């Protein structure tokens, strides 16, 4: 399971149509989501337009390292 971009719970599951959060019921199309190359979590592409291969959390951690 992955973290839901809407509610933040670790209840995002893949289904036949994309991804659905079993906590809040939010649905995401496959084309909306991306897998982080750093940590492997799923995130919405629109939440991280500058570095599409890295989720917002990993991107923030990377910025804080420098």
MDAnalysis code that builds the backbone (N, CA, C; Angstrom):
import MDAnalysis as mda
import numpy as np

u = mda.Universe.empty(198, n_residues=66, atom_resindex=np.repeat(np.arange(66), 3), trajectory=True)
u.add_TopologyAttr("name", ["N", "CA", "C"] * 66)
u.add_TopologyAttr("resid", np.arange(1, 67))
u.add_TopologyAttr("resname", ["UNK", "UNK", "UNK", "UNK", "UNK", "UNK", "UNK", "UNK", "UNK", "UNK", "UNK", "UNK", "UNK", "UNK", "UNK", "UNK", "UNK", "UNK", "UNK", "UNK", "UNK", "UNK", "UNK", "UNK", "UNK", "UNK", "UNK", "UNK", "UNK", "UNK", "UNK", "UNK", "UNK", "UNK", "UNK", "UNK", "UNK", "UNK", "UNK", "UNK", "UNK", "UNK", "UNK", "UNK", "UNK", "UNK", "UNK", "UNK", "UNK", "UNK", "UNK", "UNK", "UNK", "UNK", "UNK", "UNK", "UNK", "UNK", "UNK", "UNK", "UNK", "UNK", "UNK", "UNK", "UNK", "UNK"])
u.atoms.positions = np.array([
    [0.829, -1.187, 0.000],
    [0.000, 0.000, 0.000],
    [0.869, 1.244, 0.000],
    [0.300, 2.307, -0.504],
    [0.991, 3.581, -0.589],
    [0.196, 4.664, 0.129],
    [0.836, 5.796, 0.322],
    [0.188, 6.938, 0.969],
    [-0.733, 7.639, -0.018],
    [-1.949, 7.919, 0.410],
    [-2.918, 8.629, -0.412],
    [-2.538, 10.111, -0.467],
    [-2.458, 10.705, -1.673],
    [-2.125, 12.114, -1.780],
    [-3.192, 13.041, -1.190],
    [-4.406, 12.550, -1.039],
    [-5.489, 13.368, -0.492],
    [-5.547, 13.340, 1.026],
    [-5.617, 12.143, 1.602],
    [-5.839, 12.041, 3.046],
    [-4.572, 11.739, 3.844],
    [-3.498, 11.314, 3.152],
    [-2.237, 11.048, 3.825],
    [-2.144, 9.703, 4.525],
    [-3.183, 8.899, 4.424],
    [-3.139, 7.572, 5.055],
    [-2.477, 6.568, 4.113],
    [-1.913, 5.540, 4.679],
    [-1.246, 4.488, 3.897],
    [-2.278, 3.466, 3.417],
    [-3.248, 3.951, 2.658],
    [-4.353, 3.097, 2.222],
    [-4.642, 3.243, 0.727],
    [-3.643, 3.598, -0.065],
    [-3.806, 3.712, -1.511],
    [-3.465, 2.373, -2.150],
    [-4.435, 1.833, -2.873],
    [-4.258, 0.530, -3.514],
    [-4.457, 0.660, -5.011],
    [-3.752, -0.182, -5.740],
    [-3.931, -0.237, -7.185],
    [-5.149, -1.097, -7.491],
    [-5.971, -0.648, -8.434],
    [-7.095, -1.459, -8.894],
    [-7.065, -1.502, -10.418],
    [-8.060, -2.085, -11.026],
    [-8.055, -2.262, -12.481],
    [-8.149, -0.943, -13.242],
    [-8.620, 0.120, -12.602],
    [-8.781, 1.414, -13.264],
    [-7.726, 2.440, -12.872],
    [-6.844, 2.114, -11.973],
    [-5.832, 3.059, -11.513],
    [-5.507, 2.812, -10.063],
    [-5.760, 3.833, -9.234],
    [-5.493, 3.729, -7.798],
    [-6.685, 4.268, -7.037],
    [-6.993, 3.636, -5.905],
    [-8.099, 4.072, -5.076],
    [-7.661, 4.033, -3.620],
    [-8.077, 5.033, -2.861],
    [-7.796, 5.055, -1.430],
    [-8.956, 4.386, -0.711],
    [-8.645, 3.368, 0.064],
    [-9.716, 2.665, 0.771],
    [-10.156, 3.403, 2.029],
    [-9.475, 4.503, 2.389],
    [-9.905, 5.314, 3.531],
    [-10.855, 6.432, 3.106],
    [-10.417, 7.254, 2.148],
    [-11.229, 8.413, 1.767],
    [-12.030, 8.195, 0.484],
    [-11.728, 7.118, -0.259],
    [-12.477, 6.807, -1.470],
    [-12.020, 7.548, -2.714],
    [-10.994, 8.364, -2.605],
    [-10.495, 9.119, -3.753],
    [-9.914, 8.159, -4.798],
    [-10.182, 8.434, -6.072],
    [-9.683, 7.610, -7.168],
    [-8.709, 8.421, -7.999],
    [-7.641, 7.781, -8.463],
    [-6.623, 8.429, -9.274],
    [-6.376, 7.582, -10.519],
    [-6.358, 8.227, -11.676],
    [-6.038, 7.545, -12.923],
    [-4.557, 7.176, -12.922],
    [-4.218, 6.122, -13.628],
    [-2.804, 5.723, -13.736],
    [-1.952, 6.860, -14.283],
    [-2.493, 7.600, -15.240],
    [-1.743, 8.685, -15.873],
    [-1.467, 9.846, -14.917],
    [-2.209, 9.944, -13.808],
    [-2.006, 11.006, -12.815],
    [-0.877, 10.695, -11.846],
    [-0.537, 9.419, -11.729],
    [0.372, 8.973, -10.686],
    [1.741, 8.611, -11.236],
    [2.732, 8.703, -10.368],
    [4.113, 8.366, -10.711],
    [4.726, 7.639, -9.523],
    [5.676, 6.764, -9.792],
    [6.377, 6.052, -8.723],
    [7.710, 6.745, -8.476],
    [7.978, 7.096, -7.245],
    [9.220, 7.766, -6.869],
    [10.393, 6.820, -7.084],
    [11.405, 7.289, -7.818],
    [12.589, 6.470, -8.061],
    [13.466, 6.357, -6.816],
    [13.252, 7.233, -5.857],
    [14.061, 7.224, -4.643],
    [13.500, 6.269, -3.583],
    [12.210, 6.406, -3.253],
    [11.634, 5.618, -2.158],
    [10.597, 4.584, -2.603],
    [10.134, 4.680, -3.849],
    [9.178, 3.712, -4.367],
    [7.716, 4.028, -4.090],
    [7.429, 5.133, -3.421],
    [6.033, 5.469, -3.133],
    [5.373, 6.115, -4.348],
    [4.061, 6.035, -4.397],
    [3.293, 6.637, -5.472],
    [2.941, 8.073, -5.079],
    [2.914, 8.964, -6.066],
    [2.530, 10.352, -5.825],
    [1.886, 10.919, -7.091],
    [1.109, 11.993, -6.907],
    [0.486, 12.657, -8.049],
    [1.522, 13.472, -8.798],
    [1.599, 13.305, -10.093],
    [2.559, 14.037, -10.921],
    [2.422, 15.543, -10.739],
    [1.181, 16.038, -10.621],
    [0.977, 17.484, -10.507],
    [1.493, 18.046, -9.182],
    [1.713, 17.184, -8.180],
    [2.247, 17.640, -6.898],
    [3.749, 17.864, -6.944],
    [4.402, 17.403, -8.001],
    [5.856, 17.534, -8.105],
    [6.237, 17.749, -9.572],
    [5.882, 18.896, -10.151],
    [6.151, 19.112, -11.580],
    [7.623, 19.377, -11.910],
    [8.417, 19.851, -10.952],
    [9.805, 20.224, -11.233],
    [10.744, 19.032, -11.346],
    [10.522, 18.007, -10.552],
    [11.374, 16.810, -10.558],
    [10.450, 15.597, -10.649],
    [10.049, 15.235, -11.876],
    [9.023, 14.196, -12.020],
    [9.406, 12.807, -11.545],
    [10.669, 12.532, -11.326],
    [11.050, 11.188, -10.884],
    [11.138, 11.059, -9.368],
    [10.837, 12.137, -8.630],
    [10.989, 12.127, -7.173],
    [9.725, 12.675, -6.498],
    [9.234, 11.964, -5.477],
    [8.037, 12.412, -4.767],
    [8.333, 13.698, -3.973],
    [7.306, 14.442, -3.611],
    [7.519, 15.690, -2.874],
    [8.313, 15.505, -1.578],
    [8.090, 14.418, -0.852],
    [8.806, 14.188, 0.403],
    [10.301, 13.992, 0.156],
    [10.655, 13.159, -0.813],
    [12.075, 12.925, -1.125],
    [12.725, 14.191, -1.669],
    [11.987, 14.942, -2.476],
    [12.507, 16.196, -3.018],
    [12.823, 17.173, -1.892],
    [11.910, 17.296, -0.947],
    [12.116, 18.181, 0.205],
    [13.335, 17.731, 1.025],
    [13.444, 16.428, 1.249],
    [14.600, 15.891, 1.994],
    [15.903, 16.189, 1.253],
    [15.885, 16.064, -0.060],
    [17.071, 16.340, -0.870],
    [17.470, 17.811, -0.760],
    [16.499, 18.712, -0.797],
    [16.784, 20.135, -0.661],
    [17.390, 20.461, 0.699],
    [16.914, 19.794, 1.732],
    [17.401, 20.046, 3.079],
    [18.809, 19.486, 3.316],
    [19.219, 18.497, 2.489],
    [20.562, 17.934, 2.604],
    [21.620, 18.916, 2.120],
    [21.291, 19.676, 1.117],
    [22.261, 20.585, 0.489],
    [22.519, 21.841, 1.288],
])
